[in-house]
Amino acid sequence: MLKKILYQLIKKILTKLGYFNFGFPLYALPDSGMGSHKKYLKYLLSKLEKENLTIIEVGSGIHSSKLFSYQTESISGNFISFENNYEWHLKVKNKYKNNKNSNFLYIEKLNKENIKLELEKLGLEQITLSFIDSFPWESRTEALELLKVKSEIIVIHDVDYFPHNNHWGVEIKPIENKPKNEYFYGKLKVKNLGQRNYDSVFKYWVEIFPFYPGYFTGPPMLVGSNLVDIRKIFDINKPKGHYFFSNKI
């Protein structure tokens, strides 16, 4: 009863302020769910070798850039973040400009050729982890094509977009949207998460949904590798969530 009263009160206030009139949703999470994969990234980082750790990020992010920047700072690793939105690039860069092991680079067009050129300038051949979360969508595919050859592990955010739209991967069963109501989402349930396969992209992969999403789909995050059996990383003592694993031995 109290939840309903609070919901109606918040809705009334925000409607008066004009937020709902412009279609901005109110998610039941303090960060609107945008940092919902942080715990999985932190867990993954904790399992990596700390010596010569190199992290590439395609698409700077408030949550991800902070995590990677401070992670590499504490162990003298290297973190390079590429961004194609200049204003956003400056905003994120200025937040972590004092972290000596972080390098924030603006690339007007995030395609395979431009990313490759920047990596060559930096003298980077081997990469421990690449995190891909850029826009437009095709920039993620271009980054994937290049970085999956150079990286031990690749992480791709919002990964369901690609099999759903027949870009890569296979959608066997689509995700079903089952929100509680227009503004609040409950826990994601396995029966609503559909099924996808990424064997054509990675030898080993793990697809992860958090229990509590911002957007309904989570959205799912894919951890993949052609070199490391990352299924073993997420074997035991992993953070709570919904996990889907590749079947290749």
N, C-alpha and C positions, 0 to 999 in steps of 0.2 A: 504493500500500500504506500509506504514511504517513498519507494522508488518511483512509483507512478506520479506522486505529488511533485517530487523533485524534477522529474522529467518534464512535466507540464509547465512548471515554473521556469525552468531553463529555456524551454522552447518558446514560452511567451516573451521572455526577456530578449532572446536572440532574434525573434521575429520582429520585435519593436526596433531593434538595432538594424534590421534589414538583412541579416545573414541568410536566413532561410529563403527570403525572397529572391536571392541571387543563386539559390541552389547549392549553397555550401553545406555539406553534411556534417553532422555532429557525431563523431565516433566516440564510443565509450572507452577511450584510452587517453591518457594525458598527452601523448604525442600523436594522436590520431592514427596510431598503428604504424607510423612510418618507420619506427625503430624496432619493429617486432621481430626482426631477424638478427638483431645485435647479439643475443645470447648464443646463437648458433655459430656466428662468426667468431666470437670470443672463444668458444669451445674449440673450434677448428684451429685457431691460432695457437692455442695452448698445446696442441698436439704436434705442431711443426717443429722441426729442428731450428734452433735459434741462431746457429752459426751461418753467416752469409745469407740471412733472410732478406729476400727482395720481393716487394709487393707492388704490383701494378694495378691501378684503378682507372677504369674507363668510365667517366661520368662521376664527377666529384659529388660527395654527399655529406650532409651535416653529421649524420651518425657514423657512416662508414669511414669517411676521411679522418674524423676524430679518433676512431678506434685504431686505424692503421697507422696514423701519424704517431700516436703515443706508444703504440706497440713497438715500432721500429726505433723510436727515440730511446726507449729504455734498454734496448739490446744492441744499439749501434747498427741497425739494419738499414735498408734503403726503401723508401716509399715514394713512388712517382704517381701523380694523379693527373689524368688528362681530362679537359673539359672544353666543350665547344660553345657554351654560353658565356660571353665575356663578363657580364655583370655578376653572374653566379660564380664564375671562376675567381673574380676579385674578392667576393664575399668570403668564400671558403679559404682562399689563400691567406687573407688577412687574419683569419682566426688562428692559423697555425704557422704564421710567418717566422716565429722564433724557434720552431723545431728544426734543428740544423740538418736532420736526415730526411726531411720531407721536401719534395720538389713538385710544385703545382704548375702545370704547363697548359697554356691556352692553345688549342688547335681549332682553327676555324671550321674545318670539316673533319669529323672523326671517321676516316675510312682506313682501310688496310694499309694503303701506301703511306699515308701521313703518319700513322702510328709507327709503322716499321722504320720510317726515316728518323723519327725522334728516338726510338730505341737504339738505332745505330749511332746517333750522335752521343747518346749516353753510354755507349759501349756495352749494352746489356744483351747477352746471349741467352743466359739461363735465368728463368724467373721461378720463384718458389710458388707464388700465388697470384693469380689475376682475378680481379673482381670487376664484373661488367654490369653497369647499371646506367647506360647512357640513352640519350634520345638524339635523333629519331631512332625508331626501332631498328632500321636497317644497319645503323652504326654498331649495334650489338652483334649482329651476324658477322659483319666485317671484322670486328675485333676478335670474335671467337675463331674465325678462320685462321687468323694470324697467330693468336696467343696460345691456342691449344697445342701448337707445335713447339712453342718455346717454354710453356709453363708446366710445372709438375701438377698443379691443381688449378682448375678454373671454377669460379663461382659466378652464376648468372642469375640476376634477380628478375622477377616477373616472368619466369620461363614458360609458363603455360601459353603465353601469347603466340609463341612460335609454332608448336604443333597444332594449336587451334586454328591458325591461319595458313597451315600447310607450307611453312617456310623450312623447317627442319624438325626432326623428331616426329613421332606419330601419336595422334590423339585417338585412343581406343574408345574412351567414353568421356564425354564433356563434363566439366564442373557444373553442378546445379546450384543456383543461387537460392539460399534459404535464410535470408535475414529475418530477425525477429520483427522488425518494423522498418520504417523509412530511415531512421537515424541511428538505431542501435543494432549491433550484430552480437550474437551470442558466440559460444564456442563452435569452431568448425567441427563437423562430424565426418568421419571417414566415408560414410555412405554417399555424401554429397560431393566428394572431391574428385570423382571421375578417375580416369586412368590414362597415363601417357607412357611412351617408351622412347628412350634416347640412345638405344644401342647403335644407331647409325652415326652418332656423334662421339660417344665415349665408350671405351671398353668397360669402365667402372663408373657408376653414377649413383647418387642419392638425391632424391627430391624431397624437400622439407616444407611442411606447412606448420606455422605456429598454431597453437590452440585458439588464441584470440587475435583476430585480424583487424586491420583498419578497413581497407577495402575487403569485400567479402572473401575473395579468393585467397587472401593471406598477404600478398600473393605468394605462390610457391617459389622457392629458391632451389636452384640445381647446383650441386657440387659434383664435378666430373673430372676424370683423369684417364689418360691412356698409359700412364706410367705407375701410378700408385693405386692400390686397391683401397679407395677411400671408404668402402663399406666397413672395413675393419676399424677405421677411426670412429665411426658412429655405431660401434658394436654394443658397448656397455657404458653405463654412467653418462649417457648423452643427455642433453637438455630435453625436457618434455616437449612433445610435438607429434605431428603425424609424419611418418617416414615411409618413403617408397624406394626400394632398392632394385638395382639391376640384377639380372639372374646369371650373368656370365661368370664362369669359373676361371 
